[in-house]
Amino acid sequence: MTALSLASIATCCQQLLREFPSQVFVPGNSNYTAIETSYWSLQEAALQPACIVVPQSTQDVSRIVSLNSHHGCPFAVKGNTHAPAAGFANIEHGVTIDMTGLQSLSLNKDHSVIRIGGGANWLHVYAFLDQYSLAVAGGRNGLVGVGGLTLGGGISHYAAREGFTCDNVVKFELVTSSGVLEVDKSHELFRALKGGSNNFGIVTRFDLRTFAQGDLHISTSTNNISYFADVAKQFSKITDAKNFDPYTSLVTSVLLSGGSWSIGNSAVYTRPVENPIVFRDLLAIPSTKNSSSFQRPYIFANETNTPPLNWLFLTGTYGVSSELMVRMFNILNESLYNFDSGSGLAVWSLTFEPLPTKITNFGRGSNSLGVDENNSFNTTRNKAITDLARKIGTQFNTAADSMGLLRRFQYLNYADTSQHPIASYGPENVARLKAASRKYDHNGVFQKLVPGGFKLPW
Ligand SMILES: Cc1cc2nc3c(=O)[nH]c(=O)nc-3n(C[C@H](O)[C@H](O)[C@H](O)COP(=O)(O)OP(=O)(O)OC[C@H]3O[C@@H](n4cnc5c(N)ncnc54)[C@H](O)[C@@H]3O)c2cc1C
């Protein structure tokens, strides 16, 4: 950072302190420390902004953006901190704008739309909607932010019924570098924001379509790793079904912990149906542990927070094939066999999620994701581990490519910084996003002063 930008940041923080005396925190202050320790990953928490400002209204956000732009101060937009990569929602020596002061929730007259403050998390939303027996197609873990998840696409338990989370937005309130906009389907930024992450401004309100929702039926099972070929076969059968059951939400992971592998299945049915047929063959595979219950959506989303660790996500999208799943597991297992992880390595996980056309068709042509048919995975820590994870990702892609199953789409919310999820939306979507950026952020504030997150590929 140059002496000039350090001076401008000092000016920004001083000015912010003058205008928002009770909402700006500097190192040493207990609120500053509390916000820093709230980051989900250790690598984000390790960054030290010069000051953190917590706006309480759209007007506050607008004023803060305009002040930072005027003085040329680099800043980060912080939602509920679940993007693991350093610098996505925090910034060394810059200004971090913590959106969690904006958490208002209200329903419209006929309850068809909920207005959500840009800093809320999904648990706030689900707990509020539960009183009306309603839900929205939001994140599966309640602690994840509405902001980051929705602007990156958003995969919910309801995805096969309702599409990506972003496809359920009816209006965004957006603070751009030149003012506040109401962005609905008549506005060209409507499409840009669905997948465009923080490239266009700060969303201060998300208006989402609601739907009636009863209990979820939840089955979990843990299998010995020797059953992986059987699990892969059943996972593929469910994912590839001609008529993908729209009430299906499935996550299958292989997990290396304490030196041994296990398989975990989380099979959720979004209608209160006991033992849904769709999961029967998968759940019939011998398990070491299993459970099944009905739960209210907000109770199920209330997951225990993970311990603070370094985290790394990496994603890929592939055609459905149990053979490829087994090859991927073998690649991972062989790569880890001789790998000295040093002390502290906790967990490697390879997670498969179906992304059938039932999900992707909802927003085709009206979001920026440019996604065809697909599925994805994620993993963990430190330079050697990062290098290995990336190498394994390349090997997965090579294996998938050799089988004609490699897909272009990289899901932004699960992507690693070595990946290019926005470029993966395809040239037409990228061209549209760039044109929108030139028009609505003509000084490039959200490209140059907001370095965090996946930027447009110029
Ligand atoms: C435990 C866990 C569970 C997850 N579960 C799911 C899941 O079920 N489905 C799924 O699709 N993804 C899931 N994810 C991925 C998640 O969607 C992303 O990590 C997402 O970026 C988190 O958003 P956030 O607001 O919490 O994070 P942050 O780290 O605060 O923000 C992420 C990015 O979004 C930007 N941003 C946040 N709020 C705004 C705003 N209001 N305006 C403009 N930009 C903003 C930030 O600048 C940053 O670049 C999960 C992640 C974790 C760690």
The ligand as a Gaussian input file, in Angstrom:
#p B3LYP/6-31G(d) Opt

LIG

0 1
 C      -20.795000     -23.483000       6.511000
 C      -21.168000     -22.986000       5.132000
 C      -22.373000     -23.392000       4.585000
 C      -22.731000     -22.955000       3.302000
 N      -23.923000     -23.369000       2.766000
 C      -24.267000     -22.958000       1.532000
 C      -25.495000     -23.372000       0.939000
 O      -26.295000     -24.099000       1.516000
 N      -25.776000     -22.935000      -0.301000
 C      -24.934000     -22.112000      -1.000000
 O      -25.262000     -21.746000      -2.126000
 N      -23.786000     -21.689000      -0.462000
 C      -23.431000     -22.093000       0.767000
 N      -22.249000     -21.669000       1.297000
 C      -21.398000     -20.749000       0.528000
 C      -21.891000     -19.313000       0.755000
 O      -22.969000     -19.060000      -0.108000
 C      -20.778000     -18.295000       0.450000
 O      -19.698000     -18.531000       1.298000
 C      -21.275000     -16.854000       0.579000
 O      -20.357000     -16.006000      -0.059000
 C      -21.437000     -16.422000       2.021000
 O      -22.037000     -15.146000       2.109000
 P      -21.827000     -14.266000       3.423000
 O      -22.596000     -12.999000       3.270000
 O      -22.044000     -15.090000       4.623000
 O      -20.259000     -14.049000       3.354000
 P      -19.239000     -12.834000       3.293000
 O      -17.926000     -13.527000       3.393000
 O      -19.535000     -11.790000       4.282000
 O      -19.446000     -12.234000       1.853000
 C      -19.176000     -13.000000       0.701000
 C      -19.042000     -12.050000      -0.508000
 O      -20.289000     -11.417000      -0.758000
 C      -20.146000      -9.992000      -0.705000
 N      -21.353000      -9.466000      -0.033000
 C      -21.928000      -9.899000       1.116000
 N      -23.026000      -9.174000       1.396000
 C      -23.148000      -8.268000       0.398000
 C      -24.093000      -7.224000       0.123000
 N      -25.150000      -6.996000       0.908000
 N      -23.894000      -6.475000      -0.994000
 C      -22.836000      -6.698000      -1.827000
 N      -21.925000      -7.660000      -1.607000
 C      -22.082000      -8.435000      -0.507000
 C      -18.872000      -9.728000       0.089000
 O      -18.269000      -8.532000      -0.297000
 C      -18.016000     -10.952000      -0.249000
 O      -17.243000     -10.745000      -1.414000
 C      -21.873000     -22.085000       2.574000
 C      -20.668000     -21.685000       3.146000
 C      -20.307000     -22.124000       4.397000
 C      -19.009000     -21.706000       4.971000

